[in-house]
Every structure is written in structure tokens, then in C-alpha cells.
Amino acid sequence: MTDEEIVVSFALIRLDDSNRDLDLEDVAALVVRRLTPDQVLDLATRNLAARNELRGALFESAVEHVLRTVLTARGPAD
């Protein structure tokens, strides 16, 4: 899954669930829940590599990668 696909998935889920008051981490978790096991593993692997860690929780690492990707795409806060 590319960074662009992550951002689009995040935005679509946020639009779909706009009536619920979800924080960014909740939306990222929904993105990860909709992925295949191989995609979750890929995101978790990329997150752990970026953090220079050898292991971590699969789901949480994938959620963190989605959240980091979205926040990076948003740019710095003004």
C-alpha cells in the first residue's frame, strides 16, 4: 500500500464516519482493520524499520504507520 493509498483510505473512512466523533488514531485503526493480513504486516514492518526496532505489536505498529503517514502528508501545524 502506497502512502497515497493510505491517505485516500484515511480520508474516505473519515468522510464515511463523519457523524461519529473519532480521533485520528481511531480512524487509523479503522484503516488497518480493512486491510488484508499481508498489508497489515507490510505497514507494521515499515513502521518498525522507520523506528529502527526489531519487533513490536503488529496491529499497533500498522496503526502508527498509517497515522504517521497521514500526519506527514498534512504537513507542519501552523
N, C-alpha and C positions, 0 to 999 in steps of 0.2 A: 504494500500500500504506500503510495507516494505521499509526500507532505501535502500536496494539493488535494488529494483524495481525502486525507484526514480532515483538512479544513472544511471541505464541502460537506462531508458526512456530519461533522460537528454542527455546522450551520443549519443543515436540514433537520437534524434532531432538535436543535434549539427552536427552530420555527414550528416543528410539529408539536412540541411540548411547551409552547409559549404561555399556555394558560396555567401551567404549573410553575411554581417559583423554585426553579432548580439552580443551584450554584454551578460554577464551571466544572468542578470536579464530578458532580453528578452527571452532567451532560457527557463528559469524557468517559465515564463508566458506561453510560448507555451506548456510546460509540463502540466500545470494546466488546460489550455483550452481543452486539450484532455481527461480530466478525467470526470467521472460521478459526478453529484452533491453530492452524498454521499461521494465520495473520496475527493472532494474539502473540504467538511465540516470536514472530518476527519483530513486532513492536517492542516487546519486552527485551529482546536481545539488543536492539538498537539503543534502548534506554540504558541498559546496564553497561553497554560499551561506552556511551557518552559519559556516564558517571564513573567509568573505569572501575567497575565492580565485577566480581566473578559470578555472584549469584544473588538472587532476590526473589521475592514473590512474583509469580507470573502475571496474575491479573493486575495487581497494583503497579507493577513496572510498566505494563502496557498502558494503563490509565495515565500514569505520569508522563509517558512519552506523548500521548495524544494531547494532554494539557500543555506540555512544554511546546509542542509544535504549534498549537493554536495561539498561545501567548507570544511566541516568537513572530508569528505571522501578523499579529496585531501591532507589533512594534512597541517602542517605548511609550510609557504613560506620560502625558503632558501635564 
